[in-house]
Amino acid sequence: MVNKAANTGIRVALVITIALFIGLGVFSTSLYKEKVENEKVLVDEKTKVLNELNQMATQYEVTMSENKVNQNLVEAKERITSLIDSLKVSETNIKSLWEFKKKYLALQKEMDYILSENDKLKVENQLLAATLDITTVDLTTKLVAKTILADSLLVQNTALVDVVEGASTLSANSMTVSGVIERSSGKQIPTERAGRSDKIRICFTVAKNKLVQAGDKELFVQVIDPKNNILGTNEQITFGEEVLNYSLISKFNYENKSLPICEYITKNNEKEDFEKGTYQVKLFNSKELVTSSQFALR
């Protein structure tokens, strides 16, 4: 009886031990899966922040190419470049990523202010240049003075019209592009995999500009795949002697304030995947290039 009771106790202990091992295995597997998923989310978020910083750097480069050297622009561009370099070599963890996200948001706010001030300065300089052209005229006689003054006023008015027309155009910044998986619920999940992408999402912000008349507006989006094919509708529009092939027309109502917009490119053939490689994305206001970006699907 003692041996039988002892054997029963051993069997019970063995069953409990096996159950504990199985439970530990299931718990360890669950922890590992959660760790892998968290790491993927952090990597995706880090890539998103890098893309947004690169877009900011590109916007500064475009602005600097259109103006004389502005020290504020140069220093702001250097700060963004330094943050990009630091983010590339940083550890991918929540604390580190949060610190970089706060720095990115601060630089985004700084960029909006600097670009706004730069636009104002550009208009003021052009107006000043037009005014100086008038004051340098040599008035030799009253008759000549009247003639020159009339001509100068005409030139000034023409210059002012050109300045206002140049300043009263739509611009955009903060362009981000990615592949997305679209669930049946409508939820969208960013992805870098060509085979899993249902659509290409292009998001940008139309900048605030009080000189632009409010109302219905449109911008042309051009998406070029790695094989140099233009995706989307691939239709043409003519501006004078120039022809633009576009993927889609982004139509919206503009109310003289910053306006975030997202547009989507679907597959030309649902049975085929998007091409793997680097895509070029450009945004046009009529024939003028507003901003551009690139992204890759693997």
Backbone as CSV, one residue per row, in Angstrom:
resi,resn,N_x,N_y,N_z,CA_x,CA_y,CA_z,C_x,C_y,C_z
1,MET,0.829,-1.208,0.000,0.000,0.000,0.000,0.865,1.259,0.000
2,VAL,2.005,1.140,0.762,2.911,2.299,0.808,3.520,2.548,-0.556
3,ASN,3.919,1.442,-1.221,4.527,1.598,-2.571,3.515,2.145,-3.556
4,LYS,2.282,1.673,-3.430,1.233,2.153,-4.352,0.975,3.638,-4.162
5,ALA,0.923,4.059,-2.883,0.706,5.498,-2.610,1.878,6.327,-3.098
6,ALA,3.077,5.759,-2.907,4.284,6.483,-3.372,4.283,6.627,-4.879
7,ASN,3.893,5.551,-5.580,3.843,5.605,-7.060,2.819,6.615,-7.532
8,THR,1.690,6.638,-6.843,0.639,7.614,-7.201,1.153,9.035,-7.008
9,GLY,1.865,9.271,-5.934,2.422,10.609,-5.668,3.435,11.003,-6.725
10,ILE,4.248,10.028,-7.125,5.257,10.314,-8.170,4.575,10.680,-9.483
11,ARG,3.521,9.916,-9.861,2.804,10.202,-11.112,2.168,11.594,-11.087
12,VAL,1.592,11.934,-9.927,0.964,13.261,-9.800,2.018,14.360,-9.934
13,ALA,3.151,14.144,-9.263,4.240,15.143,-9.346,4.749,15.276,-10.780
14,LEU,4.834,14.100,-11.484,5.310,14.124,-12.876,4.340,14.884,-13.775
15,VAL,3.048,14.643,-13.578,2.027,15.343,-14.390,2.097,16.842,-14.151
16,ILE,2.255,17.224,-12.869,2.337,18.661,-12.541,3.580,19.277,-13.177
17,THR,4.696,18.546,-13.117,5.949,19.060,-13.708,5.812,19.250,-15.214
18,ILE,5.208,18.239,-15.877,5.024,18.345,-17.338,4.117,19.525,-17.678
19,ALA,3.048,19.703,-16.892,2.120,20.818,-17.134,2.826,22.151,-16.970
20,LEU,3.692,22.228,-15.951,4.444,23.473,-15.738,5.372,23.772,-16.906
21,PHE,6.053,22.704,-17.401,6.954,22.900,-18.561,6.177,23.361,-19.792
22,ILE,5.010,22.746,-20.027,4.192,23.143,-21.187,3.738,24.589,-21.042
23,GLY,3.266,24.948,-19.838,2.828,26.325,-19.602,3.960,27.315,-19.792
24,LEU,5.158,26.949,-19.299,6.312,27.829,-19.464,6.671,28.008,-20.938
25,GLY,6.556,26.903,-21.688,6.863,26.983,-23.125,5.903,27.896,-23.859
26,VAL,4.599,27.747,-23.540,3.586,28.605,-24.189,3.815,30.059,-23.826
27,PHE,4.119,30.310,-22.532,4.357,31.692,-22.084,5.589,32.294,-22.760
28,SER,6.648,31.492,-22.895,7.880,31.976,-23.544,7.635,32.294,-25.016
29,THR,6.869,31.414,-25.683,6.547,31.654,-27.105,5.755,32.935,-27.268
30,SER,4.789,33.167,-26.371,3.969,34.385,-26.430,4.830,35.627,-26.233
31,LEU,5.744,35.560,-25.240,6.633,36.703,-25.004,7.505,36.988,-26.210
32,TYR,8.018,35.913,-26.861,8.891,36.101,-28.029,8.142,36.761,-29.188
33,LYS,6.907,36.264,-29.431,6.120,36.856,-30.519,5.843,38.334,-30.263
34,GLU,5.497,38.651,-28.998,5.225,40.049,-28.651,6.474,40.908,-28.846
35,LYS,7.637,40.359,-28.466,8.902,41.089,-28.644,9.172,41.369,-30.126
36,VAL,8.965,40.346,-30.979,9.198,40.517,-32.420,8.261,41.582,-32.999
37,GLU,6.973,41.524,-32.593,6.000,42.502,-33.110,6.362,43.917,-32.667
38,ASN,6.769,44.067,-31.399,7.145,45.402,-30.891,8.364,45.944,-31.630
39,GLU,9.343,45.060,-31.890,10.543,45.491,-32.613,10.194,45.951,-34.016
40,LYS,9.258,45.238,-34.681,8.853,45.637,-36.038,8.169,47.000,-36.036
41,VAL,7.286,47.225,-35.039,6.599,48.526,-34.928,7.616,49.649,-34.737
42,LEU,8.632,49.416,-33.883,9.654,50.433,-33.631,10.466,50.717,-34.888
43,VAL,10.824,49.645,-35.650,11.589,49.837,-36.886,10.780,50.620,-37.899
44,ASP,9.476,50.281,-38.023,8.609,51.007,-38.967,8.497,52.481,-38.578
45,GLU,8.335,52.756,-37.288,8.205,54.136,-36.822,9.507,54.913,-37.045
46,LYS,10.643,54.242,-36.819,11.935,54.884,-37.047,12.097,55.235,-38.528
47,THR,11.703,54.309,-39.407,11.775,54.562,-40.860,10.877,55.730,-41.245
48,LYS,9.692,55.801,-40.640,8.767,56.901,-40.939,9.370,58.243,-40.546
49,VAL,9.977,58.307,-39.347,10.598,59.562,-38.895,11.751,59.946,-39.811
50,LEU,12.566,58.953,-40.234,13.669,59.241,-41.161,13.142,59.810,-42.475
51,ASN,12.078,59.209,-43.013,11.502,59.701,-44.273,11.004,61.139,-44.123
52,GLU,10.353,61.433,-43.003,9.829,62.779,-42.784,10.973,63.791,-42.653
53,LEU,12.057,63.403,-41.983,13.214,64.300,-41.860,13.856,64.533,-43.226
54,ASN,13.946,63.486,-44.049,14.506,63.644,-45.401,13.641,64.571,-46.251
55,GLN,12.316,64.497,-46.054,11.418,65.405,-46.778,11.665,66.855,-46.367
56,MET,11.878,67.076,-45.074,12.164,68.421,-44.586,13.480,68.928,-45.182
57,ALA,14.498,68.059,-45.232,15.788,68.457,-45.799,15.637,68.813,-47.280
58,THR,14.833,68.013,-48.009,14.597,68.290,-49.431,13.895,69.625,-49.621
59,GLN,12.908,69.919,-48.760,12.181,71.188,-48.851,13.120,72.366,-48.642
60,TYR,14.055,72.241,-47.692,15.036,73.300,-47.464,15.937,73.467,-48.695
61,GLU,16.366,72.346,-49.298,17.225,72.412,-50.477,16.529,73.133,-51.628
62,VAL,15.230,72.834,-51.811,14.464,73.503,-52.866,14.397,75.001,-52.602
63,THR,14.104,75.372,-51.353,14.008,76.790,-50.989,15.340,77.490,-51.138
64,MET,16.433,76.833,-50.711,17.771,77.439,-50.805,18.204,77.617,-52.256
65,SER,17.761,76.719,-53.147,18.131,76.835,-54.559,17.413,78.000,-55.238
66,GLU,16.307,78.459,-54.651,15.516,79.540,-55.242,15.881,80.907,-54.682
67,ASN,16.755,80.963,-53.675,17.081,82.214,-53.010,18.589,82.362,-52.847
68,LYS,18.989,83.604,-52.520,20.360,83.813,-52.115,20.588,83.114,-50.785
69,VAL,21.869,82.872,-50.453,22.187,82.124,-49.238,21.588,82.820,-48.017
70,ASN,20.783,82.086,-47.282,20.150,82.582,-46.063,20.686,81.745,-44.900
71,GLN,21.347,82.407,-43.955,22.013,81.686,-42.868,21.025,80.862,-42.038
72,ASN,19.812,81.386,-41.847,18.808,80.643,-41.084,18.460,79.318,-41.775
73,LEU,18.325,79.370,-43.106,18.033,78.151,-43.861,19.181,77.162,-43.759
74,VAL,20.418,77.667,-43.891,21.603,76.802,-43.837,21.695,76.115,-42.476
75,GLU,21.538,76.886,-41.402,21.657,76.311,-40.056,20.530,75.309,-39.775
76,ALA,19.313,75.625,-40.223,18.192,74.705,-40.009,18.418,73.403,-40.777
77,LYS,18.925,73.519,-42.008,19.234,72.324,-42.813,20.305,71.477,-42.119
78,GLU,21.317,72.111,-41.534,22.376,71.378,-40.834,21.828,70.649,-39.611
79,ARG,20.875,71.271,-38.905,20.285,70.620,-37.736,19.510,69.364,-38.134
80,ILE,18.793,69.462,-39.247,18.036,68.300,-39.730,18.991,67.186,-40.155
81,THR,20.064,67.547,-40.895,21.036,66.551,-41.340,21.693,65.856,-40.154
82,SER,22.028,66.628,-39.126,22.646,66.063,-37.928,21.693,65.092,-37.225
83,LEU,20.397,65.455,-37.167,19.418,64.585,-36.524,19.225,63.297,-37.318
84,ILE,19.247,63.398,-38.657,19.128,62.210,-39.509,20.287,61.259,-39.237
85,ASP,21.518,61.793,-39.200,22.703,60.961,-38.956,22.624,60.288,-37.589
86,SER,22.175,61.028,-36.573,22.065,60.466,-35.224,21.001,59.373,-35.161
87,LEU,19.874,59.606,-35.847,18.783,58.636,-35.820,19.185,57.332,-36.509
88,LYS,19.977,57.422,-37.572,20.391,56.227,-38.314,21.204,55.269,-37.439
89,VAL,22.044,55.814,-36.560,22.932,54.967,-35.752,22.389,54.741,-34.342
90,SER,21.212,55.280,-34.025,20.665,55.160,-32.672,20.063,53.774,-32.450
91,GLU,19.930,53.417,-31.182,19.268,52.172,-30.838,17.765,52.307,-31.089
92,THR,17.158,51.202,-31.556,15.730,51.231,-31.848,14.951,50.794,-30.614
93,ASN,14.697,51.765,-29.736,13.877,51.487,-28.567,12.916,52.646,-28.335
94,ILE,11.933,52.419,-27.465,10.864,53.410,-27.281,11.415,54.738,-26.766
95,LYS,12.301,54.702,-25.786,12.830,55.935,-25.203,13.595,56.746,-26.243
96,SER,14.491,56.068,-26.997,15.287,56.766,-28.006,14.404,57.343,-29.108
97,LEU,13.436,56.531,-29.573,12.560,56.974,-30.670,11.689,58.140,-30.230
98,TRP,11.228,58.139,-28.982,10.412,59.239,-28.475,11.208,60.537,-28.443
99,GLU,12.475,60.468,-28.033,13.319,61.662,-28.006,13.501,62.224,-29.410
100,PHE,13.747,61.344,-30.384,13.911,61.808,-31.764,12.605,62.352,-32.325
101,LYS,11.471,61.763,-31.930,10.172,62.245,-32.405,9.926,63.668,-31.895
102,LYS,10.272,63.943,-30.620,10.094,65.291,-30.073,10.981,66.292,-30.807
103,LYS,12.228,65.885,-31.120,13.129,66.785,-31.853,12.600,67.042,-33.267
104,TYR,12.044,65.978,-33.895,11.485,66.149,-35.244,10.323,67.142,-35.232
105,LEU,9.422,67.006,-34.245,8.272,67.917,-34.171,8.723,69.362,-33.955
106,ALA,9.783,69.543,-33.159,10.310,70.893,-32.943,10.885,71.458,-34.233
107,LEU,11.609,70.617,-34.997,12.185,71.072,-36.268,11.092,71.354,-37.301
108,GLN,9.998,70.577,-37.258,8.874,70.814,-38.173,8.250,72.185,-37.914
109,LYS,8.072,72.519,-36.631,7.518,73.824,-36.259,8.473,74.936,-36.687
110,GLU,9.778,74.700,-36.497,10.775,75.696,-36.894,10.761,75.899,-38.410
111,MET,10.623,74.795,-39.182,10.631,74.896,-40.638,9.444,75.711,-41.144
112,ASP,8.253,75.459,-40.573,7.071,76.222,-40.996,7.297,77.719,-40.798
113,TYR,7.908,78.072,-39.653,8.151,79.493,-39.365,9.207,80.072,-40.311
114,ILE,10.326,79.346,-40.495,11.427,79.860,-41.332,10.978,80.022,-42.774
115,LEU,10.252,79.028,-43.314,9.813,79.120,-44.711,8.798,80.245,-44.892
116,SER,7.934,80.433,-43.892,6.968,81.535,-43.960,7.680,82.880,-43.970
117,GLU,8.679,83.041,-43.079,9.439,84.286,-43.033,10.248,84.477,-44.310
118,ASN,10.759,83.374,-44.866,11.549,83.474,-46.092,10.691,83.947,-47.261
119,ASP,9.438,83.443,-47.333,8.527,83.883,-48.396,8.239,85.381,-48.279
120,LYS,8.024,85.843,-47.034,7.783,87.272,-46.819,8.999,88.100,-47.245
121,LEU,10.202,87.616,-46.869,11.431,88.340,-47.201,11.649,88.391,-48.706
122,LYS,11.314,87.303,-49.395,11.497,87.268,-50.841,10.609,88.310,-51.523
123,VAL,9.359,88.405,-51.080,8.442,89.407,-51.654,8.941,90.815,-51.356
124,GLU,9.386,91.060,-50.119,9.886,92.388,-49.746,11.118,92.764,-50.558
125,ASN,12.021,91.820,-50.786,13.227,92.108,-51.577,12.889,92.432,-53.020
126,GLN,11.912,91.699,-53.567,11.527,91.959,-54.953,10.867,93.341,-55.084
127,LEU,10.033,93.678,-54.099,9.408,95.002,-54.117,10.457,96.100,-53.955
128,LEU,11.445,95.864,-53.092,12.505,96.839,-52.882,13.332,97.018,-54.152
129,ALA,13.613,95.912,-54.833,14.391,95.995,-56.072,13.644,96.801,-57.131
130,ALA,12.318,96.566,-57.207,11.518,97.314,-58.176,11.511,98.811,-57.839
131,THR,11.451,99.120,-56.544,11.460,100.520,-56.109,12.800,101.185,-56.390
132,LEU,13.902,100.476,-56.172,15.243,101.022,-56.413,15.463,101.326,-57.891
133,ASP,14.842,100.500,-58.742,14.968,100.772,-60.182,14.426,102.155,-60.525
134,ILE,13.378,102.572,-59.808,12.771,103.873,-60.084,13.665,105.010,-59.574
135,THR,14.179,104.842,-58.343,14.945,105.922,-57.716,16.302,106.168,-58.372
136,THR,16.798,105.221,-59.172,18.102,105.394,-59.819,18.009,106.083,-61.194
137,VAL,16.805,106.388,-61.570,16.641,107.039,-62.880,17.210,108.472,-62.829
138,ASP,17.981,108.817,-63.812,18.582,110.162,-63.884,17.590,111.117,-64.540
139,LEU,17.063,112.061,-63.698,16.089,113.019,-64.216,16.831,114.241,-64.762
140,THR,17.005,114.305,-66.032,17.758,115.404,-66.646,16.901,116.639,-66.906
141,THR,15.717,116.447,-67.332,14.797,117.571,-67.574,13.412,117.165,-67.101
142,LYS,12.534,118.172,-66.939,11.188,117.874,-66.486,10.466,116.965,-67.463
143,LEU,10.658,117.277,-68.749,9.975,116.471,-69.752,10.496,115.046,-69.729
144,VAL,11.825,114.925,-69.660,12.435,113.601,-69.627,12.048,112.899,-68.329
145,ALA,12.015,113.725,-67.229,11.660,113.151,-65.933,10.249,112.566,-65.959
146,LYS,9.314,113.317,-66.564,7.945,112.821,-66.633,7.868,111.536,-67.453
147,THR,8.600,111.536,-68.551,8.575,110.359,-69.417,9.172,109.141,-68.701
148,ILE,10.321,109.387,-68.057,11.003,108.293,-67.356,10.152,107.797,-66.190
149,LEU,9.547,108.776,-65.483,8.724,108.405,-64.343,7.542,107.551,-64.782
150,ALA,6.926,107.955,-65.883,5.791,107.186,-66.389,6.233,105.771,-66.769
151,ASP,7.397,105.684,-67.454,7.907,104.368,-67.840,8.256,103.532,-66.610
152,SER,8.857,104.196,-65.614,9.266,103.482,-64.408,8.063,102.954,-63.642
153,LEU,7.006,103.793,-63.572,5.792,103.344,-62.896,5.185,102.142,-63.601
154,LEU,5.261,102.168,-64.921,4.747,101.034,-65.678,5.554,99.780,-65.374
155,VAL,6.899,99.963,-65.333,7.778,98.832,-65.009,7.492,98.319,-63.604
156,GLN,7.325,99.286,-62.666,7.065,98.903,-61.278,5.757,98.140,-61.149
157,ASN,4.722,98.646,-61.809,3.431,97.972,-61.742,3.521,96.561,-62.312
158,THR,4.269,96.443,-63.424,4.456,95.118,-64.027,5.215,94.203,-63.079
159,ALA,6.266,94.769,-62.437,7.060,93.983,-61.488,6.219,93.552,-60.302
160,LEU,5.363,94.477,-59.811,4.504,94.143,-58.677,3.522,93.034,-59.039
161,VAL,2.996,93.104,-60.258,2.082,92.058,-60.714,2.796,90.716,-60.734
162,ASP,4.056,90.719,-61.261,4.834,89.471,-61.318,5.117,88.939,-59.924
163,VAL,5.453,89.854,-59.006,5.746,89.442,-57.626,4.518,88.819,-56.983
164,VAL,3.386,89.498,-57.110,2.156,88.998,-56.507,1.756,87.665,-57.131
165,GLU,1.881,87.547,-58.461,1.533,86.294,-59.121,2.445,85.168,-58.659
166,GLY,3.746,85.490,-58.501,4.690,84.475,-58.048,4.442,84.041,-56.626
167,ALA,4.057,85.016,-55.781,3.835,84.695,-54.367,2.467,84.070,-54.122
168,SER,1.521,84.317,-55.013,0.160,83.823,-54.804,-0.057,82.482,-55.495
169,THR,0.850,81.546,-55.290,0.714,80.194,-55.828,0.748,79.188,-54.687
170,LEU,0.081,78.070,-54.891,0.051,77.030,-53.875,1.402,76.342,-53.745
171,SER,1.775,75.991,-52.536,2.965,75.200,-52.300,2.609,74.099,-51.312
172,ALA,3.465,73.092,-51.223,3.195,71.965,-50.335,4.495,71.475,-49.728
173,ASN,4.380,70.810,-48.580,5.557,70.262,-47.925,5.172,69.000,-47.161
174,SER,6.162,68.443,-46.449,5.953,67.254,-45.596,5.343,66.090,-46.375
175,MET,5.835,65.845,-47.601,5.308,64.713,-48.370,5.846,63.385,-47.821
176,THR,4.962,62.433,-47.582,5.342,61.085,-47.175,4.636,60.091,-48.092
177,VAL,5.365,59.035,-48.493,4.825,58.047,-49.418,5.150,56.656,-48.892
178,SER,4.201,55.725,-48.995,4.446,54.357,-48.553,3.427,53.427,-49.182
179,GLY,3.751,52.144,-49.189,2.775,51.135,-49.545,1.875,50.901,-48.347
180,VAL,0.627,50.506,-48.575,-0.280,50.224,-47.466,-1.050,48.939,-47.739
181,ILE,-1.293,48.206,-46.637,-2.201,47.059,-46.667,-3.566,47.570,-46.210
182,GLU,-4.602,47.286,-46.996,-5.926,47.786,-46.647,-6.816,46.627,-46.205
183,ARG,-7.236,46.676,-44.922,-8.123,45.645,-44.383,-9.553,45.868,-44.875
184,SER,-10.370,44.822,-44.733,-11.775,44.933,-45.135,-12.511,45.968,-44.293
185,SER,-12.003,46.235,-43.081,-12.616,47.240,-42.204,-12.280,48.669,-42.644
186,GLY,-11.337,48.795,-43.584,-10.893,50.115,-44.010,-9.595,50.546,-43.359
187,LYS,-9.162,49.817,-42.330,-7.905,50.139,-41.642,-6.729,49.950,-42.591
188,GLN,-5.764,50.882,-42.538,-4.597,50.841,-43.411,-3.340,50.629,-42.581
189,ILE,-2.481,49.709,-43.052,-1.235,49.396,-42.352,-0.069,49.654,-43.302
190,PRO,0.858,50.570,-42.962,2.011,50.833,-43.822,2.867,49.580,-43.995
191,THR,3.432,49.391,-45.184,4.321,48.264,-45.445,5.344,48.646,-46.501
192,GLU,6.503,48.002,-46.432,7.550,48.219,-47.438,7.603,47.058,-48.429
193,ARG,6.729,46.092,-48.283,6.737,44.914,-49.155,5.845,45.139,-50.378
194,ALA,6.431,44.954,-51.545,5.684,45.155,-52.790,4.544,44.146,-52.906
195,GLY,4.806,42.898,-52.500,3.807,41.853,-52.644,2.618,42.021,-51.723
196,ARG,2.784,42.750,-50.619,1.690,42.923,-49.662,0.962,44.254,-49.823
197,SER,1.515,45.148,-50.613,0.914,46.482,-50.778,-0.339,46.403,-51.648
198,ASP,-1.445,46.896,-51.108,-2.674,47.002,-51.890,-2.733,48.328,-52.645
199,LYS,-2.163,49.379,-52.034,-2.172,50.710,-52.636,-0.873,51.425,-52.281
200,ILE,-0.600,52.512,-53.000,0.471,53.432,-52.633,-0.192,54.701,-52.099
201,ARG,0.173,55.080,-50.860,-0.429,56.263,-50.230,0.537,57.445,-50.320
202,ILE,0.051,58.576,-50.868,0.846,59.805,-50.983,0.177,60.875,-50.131
203,CYS,0.872,61.322,-49.085,0.321,62.353,-48.199,1.213,63.596,-48.212
204,PHE,0.601,64.775,-48.217,1.347,66.027,-48.192,0.474,67.096,-47.547
205,THR,1.079,68.227,-47.225,0.341,69.338,-46.613,0.422,70.562,-47.519
206,VAL,-0.731,71.045,-47.955,-0.779,72.289,-48.732,-0.553,73.440,-47.752
207,ALA,0.474,74.266,-48.044,0.888,75.305,-47.095,-0.109,76.473,-47.056
208,LYS,-0.160,77.121,-45.899,-1.000,78.302,-45.720,-0.435,79.467,-46.528
209,ASN,-1.267,80.146,-47.287,-0.834,81.292,-48.089,-2.027,82.226,-48.283
210,LYS,-2.001,83.370,-47.592,-3.126,84.309,-47.655,-3.237,85.006,-49.004
211,LEU,-2.161,84.929,-49.826,-2.214,85.566,-51.135,-2.932,84.712,-52.171
212,VAL,-3.177,83.442,-51.847,-3.891,82.551,-52.760,-5.390,82.689,-52.534
213,GLN,-6.121,82.889,-53.599,-7.569,83.039,-53.490,-8.192,81.713,-53.060
214,ALA,-9.076,81.757,-52.074,-9.734,80.547,-51.581,-10.668,79.986,-52.653
215,GLY,-10.909,78.681,-52.567,-11.823,78.047,-53.518,-11.328,76.677,-53.934
216,ASP,-11.933,76.109,-54.971,-11.558,74.795,-55.473,-10.213,74.868,-56.182
217,LYS,-9.291,73.976,-55.808,-7.951,73.943,-56.392,-7.621,72.518,-56.815
218,GLU,-6.520,72.383,-57.573,-6.067,71.055,-57.958,-4.556,71.029,-58.153
219,LEU,-3.956,69.922,-57.771,-2.539,69.663,-57.972,-2.403,68.326,-58.697
220,PHE,-1.333,68.186,-59.478,-1.122,66.980,-60.263,-0.065,66.096,-59.600
221,VAL,-0.401,64.824,-59.386,0.514,63.873,-58.762,1.060,62.935,-59.845
222,GLN,2.387,62.783,-59.854,3.043,61.901,-60.818,3.839,60.838,-60.047
223,VAL,3.504,59.563,-60.268,4.200,58.455,-59.608,4.878,57.603,-60.679
224,ILE,6.204,57.463,-60.586,6.988,56.716,-61.571,7.570,55.482,-60.888
225,ASP,7.265,54.282,-61.433,7.735,53.051,-60.791,9.190,52.761,-61.176
226,PRO,9.806,51.707,-60.604,11.224,51.411,-60.882,11.525,51.123,-62.348
227,LYS,10.497,50.770,-63.145,10.712,50.535,-64.573,10.387,51.770,-65.412
228,ASN,10.278,52.910,-64.751,10.033,54.198,-65.418,8.637,54.294,-66.033
229,ASN,7.706,53.519,-65.501,6.311,53.617,-65.940,5.563,54.580,-65.029
230,ILE,4.651,55.380,-65.606,3.826,56.282,-64.810,2.565,55.534,-64.401
231,LEU,2.360,55.402,-63.096,1.220,54.648,-62.580,-0.053,55.506,-62.598
232,GLY,-1.157,54.879,-62.190,-2.428,55.606,-62.140,-3.064,55.763,-63.512
233,THR,-3.735,56.888,-63.730,-4.429,57.108,-65.005,-3.468,57.316,-66.163
234,ASN,-2.262,57.836,-65.877,-1.242,58.120,-66.901,-1.844,58.916,-68.060
235,GLU,-2.475,60.035,-67.730,-3.032,60.918,-68.752,-2.137,62.144,-68.923
236,GLN,-2.384,62.904,-69.992,-1.557,64.072,-70.316,-2.366,65.355,-70.219
237,ILE,-1.652,66.436,-69.851,-2.246,67.767,-69.877,-1.185,68.715,-70.430
238,THR,-1.612,69.702,-71.220,-0.680,70.606,-71.883,-0.736,71.985,-71.257
239,PHE,0.454,72.538,-70.972,0.596,73.915,-70.482,1.481,74.658,-71.479
240,GLY,0.850,75.396,-72.397,1.633,76.058,-73.436,2.281,75.024,-74.335
241,GLU,3.628,75.027,-74.360,4.355,74.055,-75.176,4.813,72.845,-74.357
242,GLU,4.493,72.829,-73.072,4.932,71.739,-72.202,3.792,70.756,-71.946
243,VAL,4.159,69.471,-71.911,3.194,68.401,-71.687,3.549,67.690,-70.386
244,LEU,2.552,67.453,-69.547,2.763,66.772,-68.263,1.948,65.484,-68.238
245,ASN,2.635,64.359,-67.977,1.956,63.086,-67.752,1.724,62.930,-66.244
246,TYR,0.501,62.688,-65.843,0.215,62.614,-64.419,-0.493,61.307,-64.066
247,SER,-0.373,60.924,-62.784,-0.998,59.699,-62.286,-2.422,59.970,-61.795
248,LEU,-2.596,61.137,-61.167,-3.927,61.512,-60.685,-3.968,63.016,-60.442
249,ILE,-5.191,63.564,-60.366,-5.388,64.972,-60.040,-5.957,65.051,-58.624
250,SER,-5.255,65.753,-57.745,-5.721,65.956,-56.371,-6.566,67.227,-56.330
251,LYS,-7.870,67.073,-56.136,-8.791,68.210,-56.123,-9.260,68.459,-54.687
252,PHE,-9.286,69.728,-54.279,-9.650,70.061,-52.902,-10.145,71.499,-52.825
253,ASN,-10.795,71.822,-51.716,-11.259,73.189,-51.469,-10.272,73.867,-50.533
254,TYR,-9.680,74.958,-50.987,-8.635,75.646,-50.226,-9.234,76.846,-49.489
255,GLU,-8.937,76.953,-48.184,-9.503,78.017,-47.356,-8.424,78.865,-46.706
256,ASN,-7.292,79.059,-47.394,-6.194,79.915,-46.924,-5.597,79.444,-45.596
257,LYS,-5.553,78.145,-45.383,-4.889,77.592,-44.203,-4.295,76.231,-44.560
258,SER,-3.345,75.761,-43.736,-2.680,74.494,-44.002,-3.714,73.381,-44.136
259,LEU,-3.520,72.548,-45.163,-4.500,71.513,-45.453,-3.793,70.180,-45.728
260,PRO,-3.899,69.187,-44.820,-3.292,67.869,-45.066,-4.139,67.064,-46.053
261,ILE,-3.479,66.428,-47.013,-4.176,65.676,-48.062,-3.479,64.328,-48.252
262,CYS,-4.251,63.268,-48.453,-3.710,61.959,-48.812,-4.401,61.455,-50.079
263,GLU,-3.621,60.972,-51.034,-4.153,60.397,-52.267,-3.609,58.967,-52.405
264,TYR,-4.265,58.152,-53.256,-3.890,56.746,-53.356,-3.740,56.313,-54.817
265,ILE,-2.745,55.471,-55.056,-2.536,54.851,-56.363,-2.818,53.368,-56.214
266,THR,-3.723,52.833,-57.026,-4.031,51.408,-56.986,-3.277,50.677,-58.094
267,LYS,-3.262,49.370,-58.001,-2.573,48.560,-59.011,-3.308,48.658,-60.350
268,ASN,-2.534,48.665,-61.439,-3.161,48.654,-62.761,-3.846,47.317,-63.019
269,ASN,-3.293,46.274,-62.406,-3.864,44.940,-62.544,-3.861,44.300,-61.160
270,GLU,-5.045,43.996,-60.610,-5.135,43.496,-59.242,-4.409,42.169,-59.065
271,LYS,-4.215,41.408,-60.154,-3.539,40.121,-60.054,-2.024,40.264,-59.999
272,GLU,-1.502,41.430,-60.299,-0.062,41.653,-60.296,0.330,42.518,-59.102
273,ASP,1.546,42.265,-58.576,2.066,43.052,-57.470,2.719,44.321,-57.978
274,PHE,2.896,45.297,-57.094,3.690,46.467,-57.427,5.137,46.028,-57.670
275,GLU,5.848,46.746,-58.526,7.245,46.437,-58.802,8.110,46.682,-57.568
276,LYS,9.130,45.855,-57.395,10.099,46.082,-56.335,11.120,47.113,-56.799
277,GLY,11.557,47.984,-55.886,12.554,48.990,-56.235,12.149,50.380,-55.765
278,THR,12.834,51.375,-56.319,12.633,52.764,-55.891,11.621,53.479,-56.791
279,TYR,10.666,54.175,-56.158,9.632,54.927,-56.866,9.909,56.435,-56.719
280,GLN,9.626,57.189,-57.774,9.734,58.646,-57.755,8.323,59.238,-57.698
281,VAL,8.115,60.190,-56.788,6.802,60.838,-56.655,6.985,62.353,-56.741
282,LYS,6.237,62.990,-57.641,6.358,64.433,-57.833,4.979,65.077,-57.773
283,LEU,4.951,66.302,-57.238,3.709,67.067,-57.101,3.845,68.354,-57.892
284,PHE,2.896,68.605,-58.813,2.959,69.774,-59.686,1.771,70.692,-59.451
285,ASN,2.043,72.011,-59.494,0.998,73.025,-59.557,1.037,73.550,-60.983
286,SER,0.097,73.122,-61.809,0.174,73.324,-63.258,1.470,72.674,-63.744
287,LYS,2.352,73.431,-64.410,3.600,72.837,-64.912,4.753,72.986,-63.928
288,GLU,4.527,73.692,-62.804,5.596,73.962,-61.838,5.697,72.834,-60.814
289,LEU,6.922,72.347,-60.602,7.163,71.327,-59.593,7.071,71.947,-58.202
290,VAL,6.199,71.407,-57.343,6.005,71.928,-55.996,6.928,71.229,-55.000
291,THR,6.919,69.882,-55.033,7.793,69.105,-54.149,7.910,67.704,-54.726
292,SER,8.866,66.924,-54.226,9.071,65.573,-54.729,9.574,64.679,-53.612
293,SER,9.480,63.365,-53.852,9.946,62.398,-52.861,10.236,61.085,-53.568
294,GLN,10.832,60.164,-52.834,11.018,58.826,-53.342,10.897,57.828,-52.197
295,PHE,10.514,56.593,-52.544,10.416,55.534,-51.541,10.673,54.203,-52.235
296,ALA,10.882,53.171,-51.456,11.232,51.874,-52.032,10.305,50.788,-51.503
297,LEU,9.987,49.834,-52.364,9.269,48.625,-52.000,10.197,47.443,-52.246
298,ARG,10.171,46.501,-51.339,11.061,45.350,-51.482,10.273,44.035,-51.526
